[in-house]
Amino acid sequence: MSAGHAVDSTGRPPGAEKIDDCLRPGRFSQTVDCLAGQDLHVTATYQPNSRYWPFQLIEAALYTAMTAALSGLCFFWIRRRTT
């Protein structure tokens, strides 16, 4: 998920007072009913499934490059200190 936030029936973020009126410690079911009564809900934005493997390959390439760079740096640093 790349984004998620509360919105009202018009698609705009609700005022803090709307949310604060519904939040009562230890009363989850009443909180849910209150939020539903005010037509507040959470929107979510997801990356499409078709991007899963490209993201995995990009991430793997970045970690591989960082590993190679740090390994090379360590190799040369240790070699320099022992000679």
mmCIF file of the N, C-alpha and C atoms, coordinates in Angstrom:
data_MODEL
# 
_entry.id   MODEL 
# 
loop_
_atom_site.group_PDB 
_atom_site.id 
_atom_site.type_symbol 
_atom_site.label_atom_id 
_atom_site.label_alt_id 
_atom_site.label_comp_id 
_atom_site.label_asym_id 
_atom_site.label_entity_id 
_atom_site.label_seq_id 
_atom_site.pdbx_PDB_ins_code 
_atom_site.Cartn_x 
_atom_site.Cartn_y 
_atom_site.Cartn_z 
_atom_site.occupancy 
_atom_site.B_iso_or_equiv 
_atom_site.pdbx_formal_charge 
_atom_site.auth_seq_id 
_atom_site.auth_comp_id 
_atom_site.auth_asym_id 
_atom_site.auth_atom_id 
_atom_site.pdbx_PDB_model_num 
ATOM 1   N N  . MET A 1 1  ? 0.846   -1.162 0.000   1.00 0.00 ? 1  MET A N  1 
ATOM 2   C CA . MET A 1 1  ? 0.000   0.000  0.000   1.00 0.00 ? 1  MET A CA 1 
ATOM 3   C C  . MET A 1 1  ? 0.895   1.230  0.000   1.00 0.00 ? 1  MET A C  1 
ATOM 4   N N  . SER A 1 2  ? 0.585   2.181  -0.848  1.00 0.00 ? 2  SER A N  1 
ATOM 5   C CA . SER A 1 2  ? 1.420   3.368  -0.915  1.00 0.00 ? 2  SER A CA 1 
ATOM 6   C C  . SER A 1 2  ? 0.785   4.574  -0.252  1.00 0.00 ? 2  SER A C  1 
ATOM 7   N N  . ALA A 1 3  ? -0.521  4.570  -0.019  1.00 0.00 ? 3  ALA A N  1 
ATOM 8   C CA . ALA A 1 3  ? -1.164  5.705  0.645   1.00 0.00 ? 3  ALA A CA 1 
ATOM 9   C C  . ALA A 1 3  ? -2.492  5.267  1.234   1.00 0.00 ? 3  ALA A C  1 
ATOM 10  N N  . GLY A 1 4  ? -2.857  5.862  2.327   1.00 0.00 ? 4  GLY A N  1 
ATOM 11  C CA . GLY A 1 4  ? -4.151  5.602  2.936   1.00 0.00 ? 4  GLY A CA 1 
ATOM 12  C C  . GLY A 1 4  ? -4.490  6.724  3.892   1.00 0.00 ? 4  GLY A C  1 
ATOM 13  N N  . HIS A 1 5  ? -5.721  7.190  3.852   1.00 0.00 ? 5  HIS A N  1 
ATOM 14  C CA . HIS A 1 5  ? -6.138  8.251  4.756   1.00 0.00 ? 5  HIS A CA 1 
ATOM 15  C C  . HIS A 1 5  ? -7.657  8.249  4.897   1.00 0.00 ? 5  HIS A C  1 
ATOM 16  N N  . ALA A 1 6  ? -8.130  8.847  5.974   1.00 0.00 ? 6  ALA A N  1 
ATOM 17  C CA . ALA A 1 6  ? -9.570  8.913  6.235   1.00 0.00 ? 6  ALA A CA 1 
ATOM 18  C C  . ALA A 1 6  ? -10.198 10.020 5.396   1.00 0.00 ? 6  ALA A C  1 
ATOM 19  N N  . VAL A 1 7  ? -11.389 9.737  4.877   1.00 0.00 ? 7  VAL A N  1 
ATOM 20  C CA . VAL A 1 7  ? -12.144 10.727 4.105   1.00 0.00 ? 7  VAL A CA 1 
ATOM 21  C C  . VAL A 1 7  ? -13.615 10.643 4.493   1.00 0.00 ? 7  VAL A C  1 
ATOM 22  N N  . ASP A 1 8  ? -14.348 11.721 4.201   1.00 0.00 ? 8  ASP A N  1 
ATOM 23  C CA . ASP A 1 8  ? -15.789 11.707 4.443   1.00 0.00 ? 8  ASP A CA 1 
ATOM 24  C C  . ASP A 1 8  ? -16.521 11.376 3.150   1.00 0.00 ? 8  ASP A C  1 
ATOM 25  N N  . SER A 1 9  ? -17.838 11.532 3.144   1.00 0.00 ? 9  SER A N  1 
ATOM 26  C CA . SER A 1 9  ? -18.628 11.140 1.972   1.00 0.00 ? 9  SER A CA 1 
ATOM 27  C C  . SER A 1 9  ? -18.327 11.983 0.740   1.00 0.00 ? 9  SER A C  1 
ATOM 28  N N  . THR A 1 10 ? -17.742 13.171 0.922   1.00 0.00 ? 10 THR A N  1 
ATOM 29  C CA . THR A 1 10 ? -17.393 14.021 -0.225  1.00 0.00 ? 10 THR A CA 1 
ATOM 30  C C  . THR A 1 10 ? -15.986 13.748 -0.735  1.00 0.00 ? 10 THR A C  1 
ATOM 31  N N  . GLY A 1 11 ? -15.241 12.870 -0.053  1.00 0.00 ? 11 GLY A N  1 
ATOM 32  C CA . GLY A 1 11 ? -13.879 12.544 -0.466  1.00 0.00 ? 11 GLY A CA 1 
ATOM 33  C C  . GLY A 1 11 ? -12.832 13.451 0.143   1.00 0.00 ? 11 GLY A C  1 
ATOM 34  N N  . ARG A 1 12 ? -13.239 14.322 1.045   1.00 0.00 ? 12 ARG A N  1 
ATOM 35  C CA . ARG A 1 12 ? -12.296 15.234 1.699   1.00 0.00 ? 12 ARG A CA 1 
ATOM 36  C C  . ARG A 1 12 ? -11.935 14.714 3.088   1.00 0.00 ? 12 ARG A C  1 
ATOM 37  N N  . PRO A 1 13 ? -10.733 15.058 3.566   1.00 0.00 ? 13 PRO A N  1 
ATOM 38  C CA . PRO A 1 13 ? -10.366 14.648 4.925   1.00 0.00 ? 13 PRO A CA 1 
ATOM 39  C C  . PRO A 1 13 ? -11.316 15.278 5.943   1.00 0.00 ? 13 PRO A C  1 
ATOM 40  N N  . PRO A 1 14 ? -11.761 14.513 6.927   1.00 0.00 ? 14 PRO A N  1 
ATOM 41  C CA . PRO A 1 14 ? -12.677 15.062 7.930   1.00 0.00 ? 14 PRO A CA 1 
ATOM 42  C C  . PRO A 1 14 ? -11.934 15.954 8.914   1.00 0.00 ? 14 PRO A C  1 
ATOM 43  N N  . GLY A 1 15 ? -12.662 16.823 9.566   1.00 0.00 ? 15 GLY A N  1 
ATOM 44  C CA . GLY A 1 15 ? -12.067 17.645 10.609  1.00 0.00 ? 15 GLY A CA 1 
ATOM 45  C C  . GLY A 1 15 ? -11.704 16.798 11.818  1.00 0.00 ? 15 GLY A C  1 
ATOM 46  N N  . ALA A 1 16 ? -10.756 17.273 12.585  1.00 0.00 ? 16 ALA A N  1 
ATOM 47  C CA . ALA A 1 16 ? -10.300 16.528 13.763  1.00 0.00 ? 16 ALA A CA 1 
ATOM 48  C C  . ALA A 1 16 ? -11.433 16.316 14.756  1.00 0.00 ? 16 ALA A C  1 
ATOM 49  N N  . GLU A 1 17 ? -12.363 17.274 14.840  1.00 0.00 ? 17 GLU A N  1 
ATOM 50  C CA . GLU A 1 17 ? -13.457 17.138 15.802  1.00 0.00 ? 17 GLU A CA 1 
ATOM 51  C C  . GLU A 1 17 ? -14.368 15.968 15.460  1.00 0.00 ? 17 GLU A C  1 
ATOM 52  N N  . LYS A 1 18 ? -14.544 15.664 14.167  1.00 0.00 ? 18 LYS A N  1 
ATOM 53  C CA . LYS A 1 18 ? -15.376 14.516 13.772  1.00 0.00 ? 18 LYS A CA 1 
ATOM 54  C C  . LYS A 1 18 ? -14.769 13.210 14.262  1.00 0.00 ? 18 LYS A C  1 
ATOM 55  N N  . ILE A 1 19 ? -13.476 13.087 14.103  1.00 0.00 ? 19 ILE A N  1 
ATOM 56  C CA . ILE A 1 19 ? -12.796 11.857 14.515  1.00 0.00 ? 19 ILE A CA 1 
ATOM 57  C C  . ILE A 1 19 ? -12.715 11.789 16.036  1.00 0.00 ? 19 ILE A C  1 
ATOM 58  N N  . ASP A 1 20 ? -12.375 12.902 16.683  1.00 0.00 ? 20 ASP A N  1 
ATOM 59  C CA . ASP A 1 20 ? -12.258 12.910 18.144  1.00 0.00 ? 20 ASP A CA 1 
ATOM 60  C C  . ASP A 1 20 ? -13.572 12.558 18.825  1.00 0.00 ? 20 ASP A C  1 
ATOM 61  N N  . ASP A 1 21 ? -14.704 12.966 18.224  1.00 0.00 ? 21 ASP A N  1 
ATOM 62  C CA . ASP A 1 21 ? -16.009 12.641 18.807  1.00 0.00 ? 21 ASP A CA 1 
ATOM 63  C C  . ASP A 1 21 ? -16.253 11.134 18.846  1.00 0.00 ? 21 ASP A C  1 
ATOM 64  N N  . CYS A 1 22 ? -15.677 10.410 17.903  1.00 0.00 ? 22 CYS A N  1 
ATOM 65  C CA . CYS A 1 22 ? -15.907 8.960  17.811  1.00 0.00 ? 22 CYS A CA 1 
ATOM 66  C C  . CYS A 1 22 ? -14.916 8.132  18.623  1.00 0.00 ? 22 CYS A C  1 
ATOM 67  N N  . LEU A 1 23 ? -13.774 8.683  18.954  1.00 0.00 ? 23 LEU A N  1 
ATOM 68  C CA . LEU A 1 23 ? -12.732 7.905  19.625  1.00 0.00 ? 23 LEU A CA 1 
ATOM 69  C C  . LEU A 1 23 ? -12.955 7.874  21.132  1.00 0.00 ? 23 LEU A C  1 
ATOM 70  N N  . ARG A 1 24 ? -13.274 6.700  21.619  1.00 0.00 ? 24 ARG A N  1 
ATOM 71  C CA . ARG A 1 24 ? -13.457 6.489  23.045  1.00 0.00 ? 24 ARG A CA 1 
ATOM 72  C C  . ARG A 1 24 ? -12.647 5.250  23.426  1.00 0.00 ? 24 ARG A C  1 
ATOM 73  N N  . PRO A 1 25 ? -11.735 5.364  24.377  1.00 0.00 ? 25 PRO A N  1 
ATOM 74  C CA . PRO A 1 25 ? -10.923 4.210  24.760  1.00 0.00 ? 25 PRO A CA 1 
ATOM 75  C C  . PRO A 1 25 ? -11.779 3.038  25.225  1.00 0.00 ? 25 PRO A C  1 
ATOM 76  N N  . GLY A 1 26 ? -11.439 1.846  24.755  1.00 0.00 ? 26 GLY A N  1 
ATOM 77  C CA . GLY A 1 26 ? -12.108 0.628  25.189  1.00 0.00 ? 26 GLY A CA 1 
ATOM 78  C C  . GLY A 1 26 ? -13.478 0.385  24.582  1.00 0.00 ? 26 GLY A C  1 
ATOM 79  N N  . ARG A 1 27 ? -13.870 1.146  23.597  1.00 0.00 ? 27 ARG A N  1 
ATOM 80  C CA . ARG A 1 27 ? -15.196 0.976  22.989  1.00 0.00 ? 27 ARG A CA 1 
ATOM 81  C C  . ARG A 1 27 ? -15.070 0.891  21.472  1.00 0.00 ? 27 ARG A C  1 
ATOM 82  N N  . PHE A 1 28 ? -14.395 -0.140 21.017  1.00 0.00 ? 28 PHE A N  1 
ATOM 83  C CA . PHE A 1 28 ? -14.121 -0.276 19.584  1.00 0.00 ? 28 PHE A CA 1 
ATOM 84  C C  . PHE A 1 28 ? -15.393 -0.365 18.752  1.00 0.00 ? 28 PHE A C  1 
ATOM 85  N N  . SER A 1 29 ? -16.348 -1.180 19.160  1.00 0.00 ? 29 SER A N  1 
ATOM 86  C CA . SER A 1 29 ? -17.564 -1.356 18.347  1.00 0.00 ? 29 SER A CA 1 
ATOM 87  C C  . SER A 1 29 ? -18.348 -0.054 18.244  1.00 0.00 ? 29 SER A C  1 
ATOM 88  N N  . GLN A 1 30 ? -18.391 0.722  19.320  1.00 0.00 ? 30 GLN A N  1 
ATOM 89  C CA . GLN A 1 30 ? -19.078 2.013  19.255  1.00 0.00 ? 30 GLN A CA 1 
ATOM 90  C C  . GLN A 1 30 ? -18.320 2.997  18.375  1.00 0.00 ? 30 GLN A C  1 
ATOM 91  N N  . THR A 1 31 ? -16.992 2.913  18.389  1.00 0.00 ? 31 THR A N  1 
ATOM 92  C CA . THR A 1 31 ? -16.185 3.780  17.530  1.00 0.00 ? 31 THR A CA 1 
ATOM 93  C C  . THR A 1 31 ? -16.465 3.477  16.068  1.00 0.00 ? 31 THR A C  1 
ATOM 94  N N  . VAL A 1 32 ? -16.511 2.205  15.723  1.00 0.00 ? 32 VAL A N  1 
ATOM 95  C CA . VAL A 1 32 ? -16.786 1.813  14.337  1.00 0.00 ? 32 VAL A CA 1 
ATOM 96  C C  . VAL A 1 32 ? -18.172 2.288  13.920  1.00 0.00 ? 32 VAL A C  1 
ATOM 97  N N  . ASP A 1 33 ? -19.163 2.109  14.788  1.00 0.00 ? 33 ASP A N  1 
ATOM 98  C CA . ASP A 1 33 ? -20.523 2.562  14.475  1.00 0.00 ? 33 ASP A CA 1 
ATOM 99  C C  . ASP A 1 33 ? -20.585 4.075  14.305  1.00 0.00 ? 33 ASP A C  1 
ATOM 100 N N  . CYS A 1 34 ? -19.863 4.800  15.155  1.00 0.00 ? 34 CYS A N  1 
ATOM 101 C CA . CYS A 1 34 ? -19.843 6.266  15.068  1.00 0.00 ? 34 CYS A CA 1 
ATOM 102 C C  . CYS A 1 34 ? -19.203 6.719  13.757  1.00 0.00 ? 34 CYS A C  1 
ATOM 103 N N  . LEU A 1 35 ? -18.073 6.111  13.403  1.00 0.00 ? 35 LEU A N  1 
ATOM 104 C CA . LEU A 1 35 ? -17.406 6.470  12.142  1.00 0.00 ? 35 LEU A CA 1 
ATOM 105 C C  . LEU A 1 35 ? -18.295 6.148  10.951  1.00 0.00 ? 35 LEU A C  1 
ATOM 106 N N  . ALA A 1 36 ? -18.964 5.001  10.994  1.00 0.00 ? 36 ALA A N  1 
ATOM 107 C CA . ALA A 1 36 ? -19.870 4.624  9.906   1.00 0.00 ? 36 ALA A CA 1 
ATOM 108 C C  . ALA A 1 36 ? -21.057 5.575  9.839   1.00 0.00 ? 36 ALA A C  1 
ATOM 109 N N  . GLY A 1 37 ? -21.564 6.001  10.993  1.00 0.00 ? 37 GLY A N  1 
ATOM 110 C CA . GLY A 1 37 ? -22.685 6.925  11.028  1.00 0.00 ? 37 GLY A CA 1 
ATOM 111 C C  . GLY A 1 37 ? -22.354 8.278  10.424  1.00 0.00 ? 37 GLY A C  1 
ATOM 112 N N  . GLN A 1 38 ? -21.088 8.665  10.511  1.00 0.00 ? 38 GLN A N  1 
ATOM 113 C CA . GLN A 1 38 ? -20.651 9.933  9.921   1.00 0.00 ? 38 GLN A CA 1 
ATOM 114 C C  . GLN A 1 38 ? -20.128 9.731  8.503   1.00 0.00 ? 38 GLN A C  1 
ATOM 115 N N  . ASP A 1 39 ? -20.258 8.516  7.989   1.00 0.00 ? 39 ASP A N  1 
ATOM 116 C CA . ASP A 1 39 ? -19.799 8.145  6.650   1.00 0.00 ? 39 ASP A CA 1 
ATOM 117 C C  . ASP A 1 39 ? -18.310 8.428  6.458   1.00 0.00 ? 39 ASP A C  1 
ATOM 118 N N  . LEU A 1 40 ? -17.528 8.112  7.490   1.00 0.00 ? 40 LEU A N  1 
ATOM 119 C CA . LEU A 1 40 ? -16.075 8.233  7.404   1.00 0.00 ? 40 LEU A CA 1 
ATOM 120 C C  . LEU A 1 40 ? -15.507 6.867  7.050   1.00 0.00 ? 40 LEU A C  1 
ATOM 121 N N  . HIS A 1 41 ? -14.568 6.842  6.137   1.00 0.00 ? 41 HIS A N  1 
ATOM 122 C CA . HIS A 1 41 ? -13.919 5.591  5.768   1.00 0.00 ? 41 HIS A CA 1 
ATOM 123 C C  . HIS A 1 41 ? -12.491 5.880  5.341   1.00 0.00 ? 41 HIS A C  1 
ATOM 124 N N  . VAL A 1 42 ? -11.720 4.834  5.166   1.00 0.00 ? 42 VAL A N  1 
ATOM 125 C CA . VAL A 1 42 ? -10.309 4.965  4.802   1.00 0.00 ? 42 VAL A CA 1 
ATOM 126 C C  . VAL A 1 42 ? -10.138 4.563  3.352   1.00 0.00 ? 42 VAL A C  1 
ATOM 127 N N  . THR A 1 43 ? -9.475  5.410  2.596   1.00 0.00 ? 43 THR A N  1 
ATOM 128 C CA . THR A 1 43 ? -9.144  5.062  1.217   1.00 0.00 ? 43 THR A CA 1 
ATOM 129 C C  . THR A 1 43 ? -7.736  4.485  1.194   1.00 0.00 ? 43 THR A C  1 
ATOM 130 N N  . ALA A 1 44 ? -7.460  3.652  0.239   1.00 0.00 ? 44 ALA A N  1 
ATOM 131 C CA . ALA A 1 44 ? -6.138  3.047  0.113   1.00 0.00 ? 44 ALA A CA 1 
ATOM 132 C C  . ALA A 1 44 ? -5.733  3.032  -1.350  1.00 0.00 ? 44 ALA A C  1 
ATOM 133 N N  . THR A 1 45 ? -4.456  3.308  -1.587  1.00 0.00 ? 45 THR A N  1 
ATOM 134 C CA . THR A 1 45 ? -3.903  3.266  -2.935  1.00 0.00 ? 45 THR A CA 1 
ATOM 135 C C  . THR A 1 45 ? -2.838  2.174  -2.960  1.00 0.00 ? 45 THR A C  1 
ATOM 136 N N  . TYR A 1 46 ? -2.974  1.267  -3.894  1.00 0.00 ? 46 TYR A N  1 
ATOM 137 C CA . TYR A 1 46 ? -2.047  0.144  -4.007  1.00 0.00 ? 46 TYR A CA 1 
ATOM 138 C C  . TYR A 1 46 ? -1.330  0.191  -5.346  1.00 0.00 ? 46 TYR A C  1 
ATOM 139 N N  . GLN A 1 47 ? -0.147  -0.418 -5.376  1.00 0.00 ? 47 GLN A N  1 
ATOM 140 C CA . GLN A 1 47 ? 0.545   -0.620 -6.643  1.00 0.00 ? 47 GLN A CA 1 
ATOM 141 C C  . GLN A 1 47 ? -0.118  -1.813 -7.330  1.00 0.00 ? 47 GLN A C  1 
ATOM 142 N N  . PRO A 1 48 ? -0.252  -1.779 -8.645  1.00 0.00 ? 48 PRO A N  1 
ATOM 143 C CA . PRO A 1 48 ? -0.861  -2.921 -9.331  1.00 0.00 ? 48 PRO A CA 1 
ATOM 144 C C  . PRO A 1 48 ? 0.034   -4.164 -9.247  1.00 0.00 ? 48 PRO A C  1 
ATOM 145 N N  . ASN A 1 49 ? -0.599  -5.331 -9.339  1.00 0.00 ? 49 ASN A N  1 
ATOM 146 C CA . ASN A 1 49 ? 0.138   -6.599 -9.263  1.00 0.00 ? 49 ASN A CA 1 
ATOM 147 C C  . ASN A 1 49 ? 1.207   -6.714 -10.336 1.00 0.00 ? 49 ASN A C  1 
ATOM 148 N N  . SER A 1 50 ? 0.993   -6.082 -11.465 1.00 0.00 ? 50 SER A N  1 
ATOM 149 C CA . SER A 1 50 ? 1.958   -6.187 -12.563 1.00 0.00 ? 50 SER A CA 1 
ATOM 150 C C  . SER A 1 50 ? 3.296   -5.535 -12.221 1.00 0.00 ? 50 SER A C  1 
ATOM 151 N N  . ARG A 1 51 ? 3.360   -4.739 -11.174 1.00 0.00 ? 51 ARG A N  1 
ATOM 152 C CA . ARG A 1 51 ? 4.610   -4.079 -10.795 1.00 0.00 ? 51 ARG A CA 1 
ATOM 153 C C  . ARG A 1 51 ? 5.398   -4.861 -9.742  1.00 0.00 ? 51 ARG A C  1 
ATOM 154 N N  . TYR A 1 52 ? 4.846   -5.965 -9.256  1.00 0.00 ? 52 TYR A N  1 
ATOM 155 C CA . TYR A 1 52 ? 5.493   -6.711 -8.178  1.00 0.00 ? 52 TYR A CA 1 
ATOM 156 C C  . TYR A 1 52 ? 6.900   -7.166 -8.566  1.00 0.00 ? 52 TYR A C  1 
ATOM 157 N N  . TRP A 1 53 ? 7.031   -7.911 -9.666  1.00 0.00 ? 53 TRP A N  1 
ATOM 158 C CA . TRP A 1 53 ? 8.338   -8.443 -10.048 1.00 0.00 ? 53 TRP A CA 1 
ATOM 159 C C  . TRP A 1 53 ? 9.317   -7.361 -10.476 1.00 0.00 ? 53 TRP A C  1 
ATOM 160 N N  . PRO A 1 54 ? 8.904   -6.340 -11.206 1.00 0.00 ? 54 PRO A N  1 
ATOM 161 C CA . PRO A 1 54 ? 9.871   -5.264 -11.476 1.00 0.00 ? 54 PRO A CA 1 
ATOM 162 C C  . PRO A 1 54 ? 10.404  -4.622 -10.190 1.00 0.00 ? 54 PRO A C  1 
ATOM 163 N N  . PHE A 1 55 ? 9.533   -4.398 -9.206  1.00 0.00 ? 55 PHE A N  1 
ATOM 164 C CA . PHE A 1 55 ? 10.001  -3.837 -7.939  1.00 0.00 ? 55 PHE A CA 1 
ATOM 165 C C  . PHE A 1 55 ? 10.960  -4.795 -7.240  1.00 0.00 ? 55 PHE A C  1 
ATOM 166 N N  . GLN A 1 56 ? 10.665  -6.085 -7.270  1.00 0.00 ? 56 GLN A N  1 
ATOM 167 C CA . GLN A 1 56 ? 11.538  -7.068 -6.644  1.00 0.00 ? 56 GLN A CA 1 
ATOM 168 C C  . GLN A 1 56 ? 12.913  -7.083 -7.307  1.00 0.00 ? 56 GLN A C  1 
ATOM 169 N N  . LEU A 1 57 ? 12.935  -7.018 -8.628  1.00 0.00 ? 57 LEU A N  1 
ATOM 170 C CA . LEU A 1 57 ? 14.213  -7.028 -9.351  1.00 0.00 ? 57 LEU A CA 1 
ATOM 171 C C  . LEU A 1 57 ? 15.016  -5.762 -9.081  1.00 0.00 ? 57 LEU A C  1 
ATOM 172 N N  . ILE A 1 58 ? 14.355  -4.623 -9.039  1.00 0.00 ? 58 ILE A N  1 
ATOM 173 C CA . ILE A 1 58 ? 15.050  -3.369 -8.740  1.00 0.00 ? 58 ILE A CA 1 
ATOM 174 C C  . ILE A 1 58 ? 15.645  -3.417 -7.337  1.00 0.00 ? 58 ILE A C  1 
ATOM 175 N N  . GLU A 1 59 ? 14.860  -3.883 -6.381  1.00 0.00 ? 59 GLU A N  1 
ATOM 176 C CA . GLU A 1 59 ? 15.341  -3.973 -5.006  1.00 0.00 ? 59 GLU A CA 1 
ATOM 177 C C  . GLU A 1 59 ? 16.509  -4.954 -4.897  1.00 0.00 ? 59 GLU A C  1 
ATOM 178 N N  . ALA A 1 60 ? 16.402  -6.095 -5.546  1.00 0.00 ? 60 ALA A N  1 
ATOM 179 C CA . ALA A 1 60 ? 17.487  -7.078 -5.517  1.00 0.00 ? 60 ALA A CA 1 
ATOM 180 C C  . ALA A 1 60 ? 18.750  -6.512 -6.149  1.00 0.00 ? 60 ALA A C  1 
ATOM 181 N N  . ALA A 1 61 ? 18.608  -5.775 -7.245  1.00 0.00 ? 61 ALA A N  1 
ATOM 182 C CA . ALA A 1 61 ? 19.767  -5.166 -7.903  1.00 0.00 ? 61 ALA A CA 1 
ATOM 183 C C  . ALA A 1 61 ? 20.433  -4.139 -6.991  1.00 0.00 ? 61 ALA A C  1 
ATOM 184 N N  . LEU A 1 62 ? 19.634  -3.333 -6.304  1.00 0.00 ? 62 LEU A N  1 
ATOM 185 C CA . LEU A 1 62 ? 20.204  -2.337 -5.389  1.00 0.00 ? 62 LEU A CA 1 
ATOM 186 C C  . LEU A 1 62 ? 20.961  -3.001 -4.245  1.00 0.00 ? 62 LEU A C  1 
ATOM 187 N N  . TYR A 1 63 ? 20.365  -4.024 -3.639  1.00 0.00 ? 63 TYR A N  1 
ATOM 188 C CA . TYR A 1 63 ? 21.044  -4.716 -2.541  1.00 0.00 ? 63 TYR A CA 1 
ATOM 189 C C  . TYR A 1 63 ? 22.300  -5.435 -3.023  1.00 0.00 ? 63 TYR A C  1 
ATOM 190 N N  . THR A 1 64 ? 22.252  -6.012 -4.208  1.00 0.00 ? 64 THR A N  1 
ATOM 191 C CA . THR A 1 64 ? 23.431  -6.677 -4.760  1.00 0.00 ? 64 THR A CA 1 
ATOM 192 C C  . THR A 1 64 ? 24.545  -5.674 -5.016  1.00 0.00 ? 64 THR A C  1 
ATOM 193 N N  . ALA A 1 65 ? 24.202  -4.521 -5.576  1.00 0.00 ? 65 ALA A N  1 
ATOM 194 C CA . ALA A 1 65 ? 25.202  -3.484 -5.843  1.00 0.00 ? 65 ALA A CA 1 
ATOM 195 C C  . ALA A 1 65 ? 25.805  -2.959 -4.540  1.00 0.00 ? 65 ALA A C  1 
ATOM 196 N N  . MET A 1 66 ? 24.968  -2.728 -3.533  1.00 0.00 ? 66 MET A N  1 
ATOM 197 C CA . MET A 1 66 ? 25.488  -2.253 -2.244  1.00 0.00 ? 66 MET A CA 1 
ATOM 198 C C  . MET A 1 66 ? 26.379  -3.303 -1.590  1.00 0.00 ? 66 MET A C  1 
ATOM 199 N N  . THR A 1 67 ? 25.993  -4.569 -1.699  1.00 0.00 ? 67 THR A N  1 
ATOM 200 C CA . THR A 1 67 ? 26.801  -5.647 -1.134  1.00 0.00 ? 67 THR A CA 1 
ATOM 201 C C  . THR A 1 67 ? 28.151  -5.727 -1.825  1.00 0.00 ? 67 THR A C  1 
ATOM 202 N N  . ALA A 1 68 ? 28.153  -5.632 -3.144  1.00 0.00 ? 68 ALA A N  1 
ATOM 203 C CA . ALA A 1 68 ? 29.407  -5.678 -3.897  1.00 0.00 ? 68 ALA A CA 1 
ATOM 204 C C  . ALA A 1 68 ? 30.297  -4.489 -3.542  1.00 0.00 ? 68 ALA A C  1 
ATOM 205 N N  . ALA A 1 69 ? 29.717  -3.307 -3.448  1.00 0.00 ? 69 ALA A N  1 
ATOM 206 C CA . ALA A 1 69 ? 30.500  -2.114 -3.123  1.00 0.00 ? 69 ALA A CA 1 
ATOM 207 C C  . ALA A 1 69 ? 31.098  -2.212 -1.723  1.00 0.00 ? 69 ALA A C  1 
ATOM 208 N N  . LEU A 1 70 ? 30.309  -2.620 -0.748  1.00 0.00 ? 70 LEU A N  1 
ATOM 209 C CA . LEU A 1 70 ? 30.828  -2.747 0.614   1.00 0.00 ? 70 LEU A CA 1 
ATOM 210 C C  . LEU A 1 70 ? 31.842  -3.879 0.738   1.00 0.00 ? 70 LEU A C  1 
ATOM 211 N N  . SER A 1 71 ? 31.629  -4.967 0.027   1.00 0.00 ? 71 SER A N  1 
ATOM 212 C CA . SER A 1 71 ? 32.599  -6.068 0.046   1.00 0.00 ? 71 SER A CA 1 
ATOM 213 C C  . SER A 1 71 ? 33.924  -5.613 -0.548  1.00 0.00 ? 71 SER A C  1 
ATOM 214 N N  . GLY A 1 72 ? 33.859  -4.901 -1.659  1.00 0.00 ? 72 GLY A N  1 
ATOM 215 C CA . GLY A 1 72 ? 35.080  -4.379 -2.274  1.00 0.00 ? 72 GLY A CA 1 
ATOM 216 C C  . GLY A 1 72 ? 35.796  -3.405 -1.362  1.00 0.00 ? 72 GLY A C  1 
ATOM 217 N N  . LEU A 1 73 ? 35.043  -2.517 -0.731  1.00 0.00 ? 73 LEU A N  1 
ATOM 218 C CA . LEU A 1 73 ? 35.633  -1.556 0.194   1.00 0.00 ? 73 LEU A CA 1 
ATOM 219 C C  . LEU A 1 73 ? 36.310  -2.277 1.350   1.00 0.00 ? 73 LEU A C  1 
ATOM 220 N N  . CYS A 1 74 ? 35.653  -3.266 1.928   1.00 0.00 ? 74 CYS A N  1 
ATOM 221 C CA . CYS A 1 74 ? 36.243  -4.036 3.031   1.00 0.00 ? 74 CYS A CA 1 
ATOM 222 C C  . CYS A 1 74 ? 37.489  -4.787 2.579   1.00 0.00 ? 74 CYS A C  1 
ATOM 223 N N  . PHE A 1 75 ? 37.441  -5.384 1.406   1.00 0.00 ? 75 PHE A N  1 
ATOM 224 C CA . PHE A 1 75 ? 38.590  -6.120 0.882   1.00 0.00 ? 75 PHE A CA 1 
ATOM 225 C C  . PHE A 1 75 ? 39.804  -5.203 0.761   1.00 0.00 ? 75 PHE A C  1 
ATOM 226 N N  . PHE A 1 76 ? 39.626  -4.051 0.131   1.00 0.00 ? 76 PHE A N  1 
ATOM 227 C CA . PHE A 1 76 ? 40.752  -3.138 -0.058  1.00 0.00 ? 76 PHE A CA 1 
ATOM 228 C C  . PHE A 1 76 ? 41.210  -2.522 1.256   1.00 0.00 ? 76 PHE A C  1 
ATOM 229 N N  . TRP A 1 77 ? 40.309  -2.260 2.185   1.00 0.00 ? 77 TRP A N  1 
ATOM 230 C CA . TRP A 1 77 ? 40.677  -1.682 3.467   1.00 0.00 ? 77 TRP A CA 1 
ATOM 231 C C  . TRP A 1 77 ? 41.490  -2.683 4.289   1.00 0.00 ? 77 TRP A C  1 
ATOM 232 N N  . ILE A 1 78 ? 41.053  -3.941 4.314   1.00 0.00 ? 78 ILE A N  1 
ATOM 233 C CA . ILE A 1 78 ? 41.781  -4.972 5.062   1.00 0.00 ? 78 ILE A CA 1 
ATOM 234 C C  . ILE A 1 78 ? 43.124  -5.249 4.403   1.00 0.00 ? 78 ILE A C  1 
ATOM 235 N N  . ARG A 1 79 ? 43.142  -5.330 3.102   1.00 0.00 ? 79 ARG A N  1 
ATOM 236 C CA . ARG A 1 79 ? 44.395  -5.600 2.382   1.00 0.00 ? 79 ARG A CA 1 
ATOM 237 C C  . ARG A 1 79 ? 45.397  -4.475 2.615   1.00 0.00 ? 79 ARG A C  1 
ATOM 238 N N  . ARG A 1 80 ? 44.929  -3.240 2.625   1.00 0.00 ? 80 ARG A N  1 
ATOM 239 C CA . ARG A 1 80 ? 45.815  -2.087 2.816   1.00 0.00 ? 80 ARG A CA 1 
ATOM 240 C C  . ARG A 1 80 ? 46.390  -2.091 4.229   1.00 0.00 ? 80 ARG A C  1 
ATOM 241 N N  . ARG A 1 81 ? 45.598  -2.485 5.218   1.00 0.00 ? 81 ARG A N  1 
ATOM 242 C CA . ARG A 1 81 ? 46.061  -2.469 6.604   1.00 0.00 ? 81 ARG A CA 1 
ATOM 243 C C  . ARG A 1 81 ? 47.015  -3.625 6.912   1.00 0.00 ? 81 ARG A C  1 
ATOM 244 N N  . THR A 1 82 ? 46.956  -4.704 6.145   1.00 0.00 ? 82 THR A N  1 
ATOM 245 C CA . THR A 1 82 ? 47.826  -5.854 6.428   1.00 0.00 ? 82 THR A CA 1 
ATOM 246 C C  . THR A 1 82 ? 49.134  -5.795 5.655   1.00 0.00 ? 82 THR A C  1 
ATOM 247 N N  . THR A 1 83 ? 49.246  -4.870 4.717   1.00 0.00 ? 83 THR A N  1 
ATOM 248 C CA . THR A 1 83 ? 50.508  -4.794 3.954   1.00 0.00 ? 83 THR A CA 1 
ATOM 249 C C  . THR A 1 83 ? 51.299  -3.578 4.318   1.00 0.00 ? 83 THR A C  1 
# 
